[in-house]
């Protein structure tokens, strides 16, 4: 389920549906963190953590873009 939600987030991101992408990225991270509760092996756990960091970094980038896009000069 985590992978499916992450793919959906990526598709929304590419389609310019940024608000939806943020929500989906956050849900994907939530699912991946739930997976970390079960042993995945050291490498598996690190890959999941790295992927979560990528998603959260992208959420920050999108949010920054949206916040600055709404500023009227």
Secondary structure, DSSP 4 states (H G I P E B T S, - for coil): -HHHHHHHHHHHHHTT-HHHHHHHHHHHHHHHHHHTTS---HHHHHHHHHHHHHHHHHHHHHHHHHHHHT---
